[in-house]
Amino acid sequence: MAWATLLLTAGLLLLWKGADLLVTGAVGIANRLGVSQLVVGLTVVAMGTSAPEAAASIASVLDSRGDIAIGNVYGSNIANLALVGGLVAMINPLRIQARTLRREIPTMLVVALLLWPVLRNLALSRPEGLLLLCVFAALVAYTVRTARAGVLPVAVPDIPAVGTQTGTGRHVTFICIGLVGLSLGARLAVSGAVTIGTRIGLSDAVIGSTIMAVGTSLPELVTCVLAALKGHHDISVGNLVGSNIFNTLFVSGAAALVRPFIVGSRFAGGVDFWIMIGVSIAFAVAAIVGKRVIGRLSGALLLAVYGGYLIYLLAYMKPA
């Protein structure tokens, strides 16, 4: 138990420093290239911080544990919006661009709904996985194309430039080192947390949807918190929304492409699926009610929702 605690602590420290470098590099790239911080958050930052989810889910299907693979996707998506989004909003209210509320957030919701038809038969096949990957590639291509065309707004003027006197190469180096730190930190933290969970008697299903999901969401959590503290709201929002889109399409699709897997009914239109959809809707409603600002009260409510979700998992969730 002591070794597991040490791994968890070391992982959290690596996550913090990795996230700091990632945010610095991402904001620097956005300022240097004149690209919206939202676009960087939706693409580079979101894909980078979601790498642990991809690795964990692929490893799970290779071990013939489909429930853990898809449970990690669902649990991470819920944690991103309710836990991470709620915590960040309480630290520094999240300001959301009108375009994000009209386009990216609805896209995130529609993408999540795609899992209902593809999982109706309680399995995810290679063709279905390939379809999800194609949709993901199309969305990334569209985001990059609109950014290059100048459709998306450039960095907000009152956000100070980070390292504007340094070359783009330095910012890219920060991003790369930050991603490595996040990956190693998440691996250590998850390893320690899973060991602790096993020791205290949690089932694989609960570990996958709680410890594994929260553990692989730690990069998003630390990155968004640091971005919020520095006032880079677009990085935070882009990371949250982009990570959920990445998890749903890329992580699920890549896992199925590596090895088709079966899932329990709870993930195919069951309670867990609708909790994920409900949290996504709640996040959007909070932004609408707050007039594109998710304030501290809404953040507290999102955290309360996540607390209720954990109680449900620990008290009622049984193996499929």
JOKAWO-V803411 format. One record per helix or strand of 3 or more residues. SS is the DSSP state (H for helix, E for strand). FROM is the first residue (numbers start at 1). LEN is the number of residues. If there is no record, write none. Layout:
SS|FROM|LEN ; SS|FROM|LEN
//
This chain:
H|2|32 ; H|37|13 ; H|51|12 ; H|66|26 ; H|98|21 ; H|126|23 ; H|168|32 ; H|204|13 ; H|218|12 ; H|233|26 ; H|265|3 ; H|271|19 ; H|296|21
//
